[in-house]
Structure formats: C-alpha cells, structure tokens
Amino acid sequence: MIAQMMIETIRLIESWLMPPGGILLLMVLALLLAGWLRRFAWFLVLVATVMLYLLSTPWLNYRLATALEVVPPLSEVPLIDEDELAAIVVLGGGRYTAAPEFGGDVVGRSTLERLRYGAWLHKKTGFPLLVTGGTPLDEEVPESQLMADSLWQDFGVSDVWQERQSVNTWEHAQFVPPILKQKGVRLMLLVTHASHMPRSLRVFQQSPEVEGLTVVAAPTKFTTRSVIDQGLGQWRPSSGSLKGNVSFLHEWGGMIWYQIRYGDGV
C-alpha cells in the first residue's frame, strides 16, 4: 500500500513538472501575475508558447532522440560455448488497463513493441525468453503474466520465464539476475526501447546482482525520420512529436531521479 502511494505521488508530481503540466503551470502563474507584473506575465506566456511549439515539432523530437538513443542496435548475436546458456530479457513497458475489447488488462503499446523484437530474437537464436514486471498499482495480474500471454497469443512463443515482483527499471536489475543465475544463464540480451536503453543498461551493469552475468544491449524502436518530417516538415507541430518529446524528457528525468535516489551506484 505504501509503495503504491509512493508511485502515485511520484507520477502526480511528474505530471505537473513535465509538459504539458509544466506549461499549464506557467500559464496559470502568468494569469495570477497579470494584475501586478504585466510585462513579466507576458514573458511567461511567451515562454510557455515557445516551449509548447518546440515540444510539438519533429525537429526537437529527432534531436532529443539522437541524444538518448546512443546504444546501437544489436548487429550480431554473441557467440556462446555449447555448455553455456543465454537468455533474452524483455522489460515491461506498461499495460492497457481494463481493455473493453479484450475484457481485461493486456500489454500496452510500448510493451508490445518490445515483445515483438524479443520474439523475433527468440526465433532467430533459440534463446529462452524472460519477461519482467509486477503490479505497481496492486493490479490483479502481474505485467509479466500479460507479457507471457501476449507472446503466446500474438507470437506463438510458449514456455516463457517470468519475474513477477519488479515495478520499475531499478527493481528489474535486482530481481531478474537471480532468476537467470538459478537457471544457469551466463549471458543475457536486454530488450527495451532505444531511448530507455541507456538507463536500463546502466542499472543492470552496476547492480551487484548481475555479477557473473554478461549483459548485451538489444534496443528496439529507434526514432527515424519520415519523409514528411524533413525540410520544412520538421517544424510542423504534431501531437505525435509532443508525445515523443515528453517520453524523452521522462527518460532524462528518470536518470536524474535514479542518481538522486540511488547515488553513484546507479
């Protein structure tokens, strides 16, 4: 219960610090100051307007992505000895809660994108799959179970290992390695979004639990430019760019938060 309240509090604070909540706060502050500090109020309105516009452009979207997506895609699968065992670890990315067409919770879009690549790697390598994710808001079904169900129903992959306790990236790195070690795994392919990989790779590599395991990054869902997003098109405002930029800012915020909460070890 305490953990759930903490998660909800963090998300509430984040929603008002990150766009569009932070921009709305600037606008409200401008309205409150309009009667006393008119020029400063207009300055705040200008700042909020420019921020909203830039955050809605493919131009900023591509630049933020370039700064975050620094881990290259997996070019080739690492070779392992015949007596060694490798596994593919797919990190949970959220759920689609109470989906009316499915009659309950299913994996969300981000999770499904990661699962697609994890299933592709599994069929290419034959390595077993482990999915990870618990119940951060005390849901009835762990996210890992939803992921395992999707792998079977959508990709025809069965016999999936699960880690059912973690509620964030830091906990993934604490709870996944012991399961892999117990099964004799010595090498893991880590699957998550390209923008999320730097933070994920860092917490896994620096977790004491990972000792004895080799972690290989296998990022997916890189940000690419479409034809319409080039030239003058990169300055067109779009809701898709706004959503992407907010997601990238969330990653930067996550890195800062982990540094504050867990110190130099993360």
NORFEN-V57139 format. One record per pair of residues at least 6 apart in sequence whose C-alpha atoms are under 8 Angstrom apart, sorted by sequence separation. I is the first residue (numbers start at 1). J is the second residue. D is the distance in whole Angstrom. If there is no record, write none. Layout:
i & j & d
I & J & D
I & J & D
This chain:
i & j & d
15 & 21 & 6
16 & 22 & 5
34 & 40 & 8
54 & 60 & 6
55 & 61 & 7
80 & 86 & 8
98 & 104 & 4
99 & 105 & 6
121 & 127 & 8
122 & 128 & 7
135 & 141 & 7
151 & 157 & 5
152 & 158 & 5
166 & 172 & 5
180 & 186 & 8
204 & 210 & 7
228 & 234 & 7
229 & 235 & 8
15 & 22 & 8
33 & 40 & 8
34 & 41 & 5
97 & 104 & 7
98 & 105 & 5
99 & 106 & 7
122 & 129 & 7
134 & 141 & 8
135 & 142 & 5
151 & 158 & 7
229 & 236 & 8
259 & 266 & 6
33 & 41 & 6
34 & 42 & 8
97 & 105 & 5
98 & 106 & 8
134 & 142 & 4
135 & 143 & 7
192 & 200 & 8
258 & 266 & 7
16 & 25 & 7
96 & 105 & 6
97 & 106 & 7
133 & 142 & 6
134 & 143 & 5
166 & 175 & 7
30 & 40 & 8
31 & 41 & 7
95 & 105 & 7
96 & 106 & 5
119 & 129 & 8
133 & 143 & 5
134 & 144 & 6
148 & 158 & 8
165 & 175 & 7
205 & 215 & 7
30 & 41 & 4
95 & 106 & 6
96 & 107 & 5
118 & 129 & 7
132 & 143 & 7
133 & 144 & 5
190 & 201 & 8
204 & 215 & 8
29 & 41 & 8
30 & 42 & 7
95 & 107 & 4
96 & 108 & 4
132 & 144 & 5
148 & 160 & 6
163 & 175 & 7
94 & 107 & 7
95 & 108 & 4
96 & 109 & 8
131 & 144 & 5
163 & 176 & 6
30 & 44 & 6
94 & 108 & 5
95 & 109 & 8
148 & 162 & 8
201 & 215 & 8
29 & 44 & 8
30 & 45 & 6
93 & 108 & 7
94 & 109 & 8
94 & 110 & 7
95 & 111 & 7
131 & 147 & 7
163 & 179 & 8
201 & 217 & 7
27 & 44 & 7
93 & 110 & 5
94 & 111 & 6
131 & 148 & 7
145 & 162 & 7
26 & 44 & 6
27 & 45 & 6
93 & 111 & 4
144 & 162 & 6
26 & 45 & 7
92 & 111 & 6
144 & 163 & 7
145 & 164 & 8
91 & 111 & 8
144 & 164 & 6
197 & 217 & 7
27 & 48 & 7
93 & 114 & 8
143 & 164 & 7
26 & 48 & 6
92 & 114 & 8
142 & 164 & 6
197 & 219 & 6
91 & 114 & 8
142 & 165 & 8
24 & 48 & 8
90 & 114 & 7
23 & 48 & 5
90 & 115 & 7
188 & 213 & 7
190 & 215 & 7
194 & 219 & 5
186 & 212 & 7
187 & 213 & 6
188 & 214 & 6
189 & 215 & 6
190 & 216 & 6
191 & 217 & 7
192 & 218 & 7
193 & 219 & 5
194 & 220 & 5
186 & 213 & 5
187 & 214 & 5
188 & 215 & 5
189 & 216 & 5
190 & 217 & 5
191 & 218 & 5
192 & 219 & 5
193 & 220 & 5
194 & 221 & 6
195 & 222 & 7
23 & 51 & 8
90 & 118 & 6
185 & 213 & 8
186 & 214 & 6
187 & 215 & 6
188 & 216 & 6
189 & 217 & 6
190 & 218 & 5
191 & 219 & 5
192 & 220 & 6
193 & 221 & 6
194 & 222 & 6
23 & 52 & 7
89 & 118 & 8
131 & 160 & 7
134 & 163 & 7
135 & 164 & 8
187 & 216 & 7
189 & 218 & 6
190 & 219 & 7
191 & 220 & 7
193 & 222 & 7
88 & 118 & 7
130 & 160 & 6
131 & 161 & 6
132 & 162 & 6
133 & 163 & 6
134 & 164 & 5
135 & 165 & 7
136 & 166 & 8
170 & 200 & 8
173 & 203 & 6
174 & 204 & 8
129 & 160 & 5
130 & 161 & 4
131 & 162 & 5
132 & 163 & 5
133 & 164 & 5
134 & 165 & 4
135 & 166 & 8
136 & 167 & 5
169 & 200 & 6
173 & 204 & 5
178 & 209 & 7
20 & 52 & 8
115 & 147 & 7
119 & 151 & 7
128 & 160 & 7
129 & 161 & 6
130 & 162 & 5
131 & 163 & 6
132 & 164 & 6
133 & 165 & 6
134 & 166 & 5
135 & 167 & 7
177 & 209 & 6
181 & 213 & 8
19 & 52 & 8
88 & 121 & 8
128 & 161 & 8
130 & 163 & 7
132 & 165 & 8
133 & 166 & 5
134 & 167 & 6
170 & 203 & 6
174 & 207 & 7
177 & 210 & 6
88 & 122 & 7
132 & 166 & 7
133 & 167 & 6
169 & 203 & 8
170 & 204 & 8
173 & 207 & 6
112 & 147 & 8
133 & 168 & 8
174 & 209 & 6
105 & 141 & 8
107 & 143 & 7
111 & 147 & 8
115 & 151 & 7
119 & 155 & 7
173 & 209 & 7
177 & 213 & 8
173 & 210 & 8
112 & 150 & 8
119 & 157 & 7
88 & 127 & 6
90 & 129 & 7
92 & 131 & 7
107 & 146 & 6
116 & 155 & 8
133 & 172 & 8
87 & 127 & 5
88 & 128 & 6
89 & 129 & 6
90 & 130 & 6
91 & 131 & 6
92 & 132 & 6
106 & 146 & 6
107 & 147 & 6
132 & 172 & 7
86 & 127 & 6
87 & 128 & 5
88 & 129 & 5
89 & 130 & 5
90 & 131 & 5
91 & 132 & 5
92 & 133 & 5
105 & 146 & 8
106 & 147 & 8
85 & 127 & 8
86 & 128 & 7
87 & 129 & 6
88 & 130 & 6
89 & 131 & 6
90 & 132 & 7
91 & 133 & 7
87 & 130 & 7
89 & 132 & 8
107 & 150 & 7
106 & 150 & 8
132 & 176 & 7
77 & 125 & 8
95 & 143 & 7
94 & 143 & 7
92 & 143 & 7
92 & 144 & 7
199 & 251 & 8
195 & 248 & 7
92 & 147 & 8
196 & 251 & 7
199 & 254 & 8
195 & 251 & 7
199 & 255 & 6
207 & 265 & 8
206 & 265 & 6
207 & 266 & 8
206 & 266 & 6
203 & 266 & 5
202 & 266 & 7
118 & 191 & 7
117 & 191 & 8
114 & 191 & 7
91 & 169 & 8
114 & 192 & 6
114 & 193 & 7
91 & 172 & 7
110 & 193 & 8
87 & 180 & 8
87 & 185 & 7
85 & 184 & 6
86 & 185 & 5
89 & 188 & 7
91 & 190 & 8
84 & 184 & 8
85 & 185 & 5
86 & 186 & 6
87 & 187 & 7
88 & 188 & 6
89 & 189 & 6
90 & 190 & 6
91 & 191 & 6
84 & 185 & 7
85 & 186 & 6
86 & 187 & 5
87 & 188 & 5
88 & 189 & 5
89 & 190 & 5
90 & 191 & 5
91 & 192 & 6
84 & 186 & 7
85 & 187 & 7
86 & 188 & 6
87 & 189 & 6
88 & 190 & 6
89 & 191 & 6
90 & 192 & 6
86 & 189 & 8
88 & 191 & 7
117 & 220 & 7
114 & 220 & 7
113 & 220 & 8
114 & 221 & 8
113 & 221 & 7
71 & 194 & 7
70 & 194 & 8
69 & 194 & 5
68 & 194 & 8
69 & 195 & 5
71 & 197 & 7
68 & 195 & 5
69 & 196 & 8
71 & 198 & 7
68 & 196 & 8
69 & 197 & 8
70 & 198 & 7
7 & 136 & 7
69 & 198 & 8
7 & 137 & 8
65 & 195 & 7
68 & 198 & 7
4 & 136 & 6
3 & 136 & 8
4 & 137 & 5
4 & 138 & 7
74 & 217 & 7
73 & 217 & 8
74 & 218 & 5
73 & 218 & 6
74 & 219 & 7
71 & 217 & 8
73 & 219 & 6
72 & 219 & 7
73 & 220 & 7
71 & 219 & 7
69 & 222 & 7
65 & 223 & 6
62 & 223 & 7
62 & 224 & 8
62 & 225 & 8
59 & 229 & 8
58 & 229 & 6
58 & 233 & 8
59 & 234 & 5
58 & 234 & 5
59 & 235 & 6
57 & 234 & 6
58 & 235 & 6
57 & 235 & 5
58 & 236 & 7
57 & 236 & 6
58 & 237 & 7
56 & 236 & 8
57 & 237 & 5
58 & 238 & 8
61 & 241 & 6
68 & 248 & 8
56 & 237 & 5
57 & 238 & 6
61 & 242 & 8
64 & 245 & 7
56 & 238 & 5
54 & 237 & 8
56 & 239 & 6
58 & 241 & 5
61 & 244 & 6
65 & 248 & 7
53 & 237 & 7
56 & 240 & 8
57 & 241 & 6
61 & 245 & 5
64 & 248 & 7
56 & 241 & 5
57 & 242 & 7
60 & 245 & 7
55 & 241 & 7
56 & 242 & 4
55 & 242 & 5
56 & 243 & 8
56 & 245 & 8
55 & 245 & 6
55 & 246 & 8
19 & 246 & 6
18 & 246 & 7
18 & 249 & 7
18 & 250 & 8
